Amino acid sequence: MKAYDPFKKLWHEVDIITPVKTRGLIACPTFFDIHTHVRLNGQEDYSSLQKAAIAGGFGRVLIQPNTLPSIETYQIFHEHLELARDKIVDFYWACSIFGELHPDGRKILCYSNDGFEYDTRRILNAFKNKKPYLLLDHSQLHELDGIFYDGTNLSNKTRPVSNEAISIFRNVMLGLEYGFKRFHIQHVSTQRSIETIIYLRKYAEITCEVTPHHLFFNMHDIKNTNFKVNPPFANDFDRETLIKAIENDVVDVLATDHAPHPEKPDDFERAPFGTSGIEIAFSAFYTIIGNIEKVIEKMTIAPGNLMGLRLNFDLDNIVLIDPDARYTVDSNKFFSKGRNCVFDGMKLNGKIVGVKMKGKWVYWDGEFFLN
């Protein structure tokens, strides 16, 4: 079987004994998603998230801190640690930059402000009071209302398209002044943000990510509340800029921003933000980008390096992919409790067939072997 090693950027032949004899599959390391949300409280929990992650080919997942209650204290963190205990997926966490926790480089890998409303004063105080470490930055001027960007053909409140880029500049510059040197910009959505990141790389160590949904859709594609995501969809020129930024390696990481909700109300104002997609993320990225080596690299070695994890190509932890498969997304069949998927009903290329973790097959073509 052909295997792609993203650490050496080489294809080679490997002998892999699979549960079922197959042809045409390729192997690569399990993926690492650095932008995942777990809900608890009857919604997405660590058991359902584990199944969804495995079905999507992910062996490592970094949880964002905007849970209820948020991951801001040692007590809450240890509750999450206990809930994820004995899971075969390796769970890691980002802690809120506004709480009492600090990254430890083992399980708490970074700070994050994702999912928290903050203004300039609040983020400034956080930078003043925290020991500098990597920050995952959800860049938004929360002072300005609006669930969509200006130009969207909807009657709801909108915000300037420049909102994200201005926040990136503000947060990086403020952080630099108080000793922060590493910033990872989450779910970049506009050309202005890409240009701002390129400029700021003269001053700081800045990485960034894009999501599959921001590569596929623009503000005129919004047809129901599943398309209410944050940041919002921009115009098609912005979308095409993001794709080019991946091709040119301006974008470092491909991340899911898996934000599951069982069902959203039809009212845009009341509906929560987010789309569920960790199970189909690889297929979406592969469909829109086309370069399977680049997709694998930005879903394995790139997030691992960013988080300081020493990873390598290991036949005990692999994903088997059928690159020629084409299937229709049906969110009703998701293992996630999230049914809110913008890709529902779309045809995507490339299918996750099998997943081997820690030396044993845990998933094969829709069936789990977790016990």
N, C-alpha and C positions, 0 to 999 in steps of 0.2 A: 504494500500500500504506500502511496505517496504521502509524505508528511512535510509540512512547512515549519521550520524552526525559526521563529522571529528573532531569537537572540543572536543567531548567526546569519540570518537572512538567507537561508539555504533550503532548497528542496532536497529530500533524500528518500530512499526506500526503507521502510520499516516492516518488521513482521509483527502483526497484531492479530491475536486470536479473538474473534468477535462472537457474540452470542448466536448470531445468524450469519451464514455465509453471504457475502455481499461483493459487489463490484462497483467501481467508480467512485468510492468514497475517498476523502482525504482526511488526514489527521493534523491536529494542531494542539497547542496547550489550552487548557481551560481558560476562559475569559475572566477578567476582573472588572467589575462595575464599581466605579467610585462615586456614583450618585444614585442611591436607592432610598426609597422611603418605606418604612414599616408603620402600620397604623395602630395595631392592637385594639383593645376595646371592642371586640367583636368583628373588626375588619381584618385587613391583612396582618397576619401574625408570622412568627418565624417559621412555623411549619408550612404554611401555604406559600410564603415567600421562598423557602428553600426549594420546594417543588418547581415553582415558576422559574427560579434562577437556574436550576439544573436543566430543565427543559430548554432553556435558552443557551445552555453551554457554559454557564458561569460557575466557577469553583470558589471565587472570592467576591465578597460584596461589602461595600462600605456604606453604613447606614447614616443618613442625615439626622441631625438632632431635633428636628421639629415634631417630635412625637407628643403625645398627650398623656402625662406631663412631659415636658421637653427634657432632653439629656443635658442638664445643667448642674446636677449634683452627683456626688459619689453614690448616694443611695439609689437614685434612678438608674445610673449607669450599671450598677451591680445587679439591679433587677433585669436589665436587658441582657447582661452577661449570663445570668442564670437561665433566662428564657431561650438563649441560643446555645446553651450547653448541650453537648452530645450531638449537635448537628454536624453533618459531614461537610457542608459548605463552611468555608472559613469566613466568619463574620468579623468585621472591624467597624469602628465607629468614628465619626467626627463629633466633637463636643461643641456645644454652643459657645461662641466667643463672649457671650454676655453672662455666662454662669460662673460657677466656682471651679469647674474642672479645667485641667490642663492636659494636653497630649502627653502620652507616655512613650510613644514610639513602638509600642507592642500591640495593644488593642485599640487604644485611642490614637489615631494616626495624625490628627490635624484639628484645627478649629474650623467652624463653619458658621455663617450667618444666614444660611438658607432657611427660608420659611419663617423668618422673624421680621416684623416691621421695625425699622430703625430710621432715625434721622441722622443728620451730621453730628449732632452733639452725642448721641448714643454710641455711634461707631467710634468717634474720637475718644470717648471715655474708655471704651473697651481696649483700644490700642494703648492708651496710657497705663491701664491697670493690668495688662496681660504680658506674660513672658513671651517674647517674639517666637513664632513658630509658623509653619505653613498655614495659610488661611484659604479655605474654599469660599470664594466670594460670589454670592448672588447679588449682582450689581443692579441696584434699582434705587431711584429717588422716590422713596415712599411718601415724601411730602406732596407729590403730585398724584391726584386721583386718576383713575382710568384703568379698565381691565384689558383694553386693546390699544394698539398703536393708532395714532392719527392716520386717516386714510382708509380705515376699515369701513365698509358699507353697512354699518350697524348703528342703531340709535343709542347704544350704551356709551358711557363716558370713556374717553380715550386719553392717552398720554403721549407726549412727544416721542418720536422715534429715537431722538438723541438721548433720551432718558438713561438708557443703559450705558452708553459710552461716557456720559458725564459722570455717572456713578463710579465707573471703573477708574477714571482719572482721580476723582475725589478720594476713593478708598485707598488706592495705591499710594498716592502722595501723602495722605495722612498717616498711613501705616509706616511708610519709610521714615517719616519724621520721628517716630517713636520706636525705631529699631526693627520693625518687621521688614523682611527682605524677600520672602517667598509668597507669591500670590497665585492661586489657581482660579481663573475666571470661569464660572459655571455657565452652562447652556447659552453660549454666545448666539445672538440672533440677528445682528445687523452688520453692514459693511463698516459703519462708523466705529463700532466696537472693535472690529478686526484692526482697523487703522490705528485706533487708540492703543491697543495691545502692542502692536509693532513699535509704536513710538515709545511707549513706557519701558520696553525691554532694554532701552539704553540706561535705565536707572535701577531696575529691579529684576529679579528672577521671576518671570511671569510665564505661566503655562495657561492653556485654555482647553475647553472641550466644546463639542456640539452634540446635540441629540439627534436621533433619527427623524423626529417629527419636524424639526426646524429645517431639515434638508429636503423634505418632501413638500411641505405646504407653505402657502403664503396667506396674507390677510383676506384674500378674496375667496379662499377655499373653505372658510368657516361655515359649517352647515348645521351644527348642533352644539350642545354644551360640552361634549367631549373635546371640542376644539378650543375650549377655554383653558389655555395653558399660560404659564408665567416663566419667562417672558413671553409676550404674545408673538403671533406670527407677523413678520414684516412683509415687505413687498418682494416680488420675484427677483429683482436685482440683488437684494440682500441675500435671498436664498441661494442664488447662483454664486455669490461671493463666498459664502460658507463652503460650498463644494470645492471651489478653487483653492480656498485656504487649506483644505485637507490635502488636496493634491500637491500643494506647495509646502506642506509641513509647517504652516503657520499654526494650524490647529494640532495640538499634541495628542489629545485623547478623544476617543469616541465613548460617550457615556449615555445611559438610558434615561435618567431622571424618571425612573419608574415611580409613578405617583398614583397608586391604586385607590379606586372608590367603587363600591359594589354597584351603585347606580347614581347618576346625577339627575337633579331636577331639570326641567326644561327651561327654567328662568336663568338667563345668563348672570344676573346679579346675585342670585342665591346659590348657584352652582359653585362647588369648590374648583380650584385650579387643578390641572394635572391630567396626564394620560398614562394608562397602564401599558407596558410594552417590553418588559424584560425578556419575555418568552420569544418575541419576534425581532428583537433588536439587531442581532447579527444579520438576519435576512434583509431587514430594511436597509442597513448600512451597505450590505453587499449589492443590493438591487440598485441603489442610487449612485454608489461610488464605482463599483465594477471591478476594482483592483483588489483581489482577495488577499494578497500579501499585505497591502497597506491596511486593510480592515483588521486583519489578525494582529498586526503589529500594534495598532492603536487601541486594541482591546486586550492586550496581554502585557508585552514588555513596557509599553509607554505608561500605563497606570501603575504598574509595579515599580518602575523606577521613580515615578513621581512620589509614591508613598514610602520609598526607602526599603522595599521588600526585595530580597535577593531571590529571584525566580530563575528557573531554567526549564529547558525542554525535558520533560520527564514522562516516559510512557505509562507511568502509573496515574497520571493526571492529564487526560486528553479528551478532546472533542472530536467526534467523527461527523463530517459534513458531506452531504450530497450537493455538490455545487451546481448540478444540472437540474435539480428538483425545482418545481414551481408549484406553489400552493396558495389557496385563498385563506386569508386570516378570518377566523371565527372566534370572537372574544368569548362567546358562550362556552367554548371548549377550553378556555384558559384554566390552568391549575391555580393561578392567582385568584384571589377574591375580587380583584379589580376587573370590571367589565367595561370600563371607560377607555376605549382604545380608538384613536383616530385612524388606525389602519384597518379597522373592521371592514371586511368585504373586499379588501384590496388583494391583488395577486403579488406575491413576493418571490424572489429567487433565492435558492440556497436553503437547505433544510438541515437542522440539527437532528442527526439520526441516533447517535449514541454518545454517552458520557461515562468516562471511567475516572473515578476519584479514589485516591489513596489505595490504589491497587485493585479495586473491584469495580465492576460495571454497576452503575447506579441508575442508569436510564437507557432504554432502548425503544425507539420508535413509539413513544407514547406510554410506555410501561416503566414503572419504577421498581428498583430492587434495593430498597433502603434498609431492610431489616436483615 
